Amino acid sequence: MNEQDYIDYLELINEGHSQRSAAKILGIDRCKIQRYIKKQLDAEEDDKPLENKARVLFYDIETTLAKSYHFGQYKQNLSVKQQVQEGHLLSHAWAWGDSEVVGSILTREEVLNRDPERLVLEAWSLLDNADVIVAHYGKKFDIPKLNGYFLKYGLQPPSPYRVIDTKEISSKKFLLPFNSLEYLAKTLGVQQKIDNSGIQLWIDCDQGKQEALDEMLAYNIGDIEALRDVYYRLISWDNNGVNMALY
């Protein structure tokens, strides 16, 4: 795969094709496309100036709804046979240190085709380039979720990194009424999370509505802005924090 192939691939993606469809049209194996994209992403991260030697990644994901057959609405214990569709990666947002917050979300076609592979590869490259990942509830949600996606798509574990979980710090150090990112941002008087239209937003995204996808990406990016401000207020309380001097 060469640079022109990659340009043609990006044009097809912008036209609404999924990665699978674009690869088929170009007659290129998807694995070759994956390797080329990873190479491009790695090169982009290498060119970014860092304010310290440790690559600190503020990171957050959003996933699609899961669907199932069930009888009741309360405390349901669902079996595999009741599963209709499992959730998958919908969007992710990130920032390297104090740099600009950016994000990425599935296209309408990728949502309708249930094809999150492009985002999964992006996520893998980001984690592979990070020394430290800061996430809210990251140790019990974001990171395990991503690992499951990596396993499903045949990717090896990313390079080693440390995780700083702002929810874990809040839970261990303070007896607050809530430990959500929304509550912490409001209580600390820092950047607030962006409001969203609730479950209907996820339903509309599942149906591939572009306005909903745009709102979801803005919401996801807003979480990173709030996360970063909350992190800077909490980090001095973290006895198990990462010693940046080691890097």
Secondary structure as GFF3:
##gff-version 3
##sequence-region A 1 247
A	DSSP	alpha_helix	3	14	.	.	.	ID=ss1
A	DSSP	alpha_helix	19	26	.	.	.	ID=ss2
A	DSSP	alpha_helix	30	46	.	.	.	ID=ss3
A	DSSP	beta_strand	56	63	.	.	.	ID=ss4
A	DSSP	beta_strand	67	68	.	.	.	ID=ss5
A	DSSP	three_ten_helix	80	82	.	.	.	ID=ss6
A	DSSP	beta_strand	83	85	.	.	.	ID=ss7
A	DSSP	beta_strand	89	96	.	.	.	ID=ss8
A	DSSP	beta_strand	102	105	.	.	.	ID=ss9
A	DSSP	alpha_helix	108	112	.	.	.	ID=ss10
A	DSSP	alpha_helix	117	129	.	.	.	ID=ss11
A	DSSP	beta_strand	132	135	.	.	.	ID=ss12
A	DSSP	pi_helix	138	142	.	.	.	ID=ss13
A	DSSP	alpha_helix	143	152	.	.	.	ID=ss14
A	DSSP	beta_strand	162	165	.	.	.	ID=ss15
A	DSSP	alpha_helix	166	173	.	.	.	ID=ss16
A	DSSP	alpha_helix	181	188	.	.	.	ID=ss17
A	DSSP	alpha_helix	199	206	.	.	.	ID=ss18
A	DSSP	alpha_helix	210	234	.	.	.	ID=ss19
A	DSSP	three_ten_helix	235	237	.	.	.	ID=ss20
A	DSSP	three_ten_helix	244	246	.	.	.	ID=ss21
###
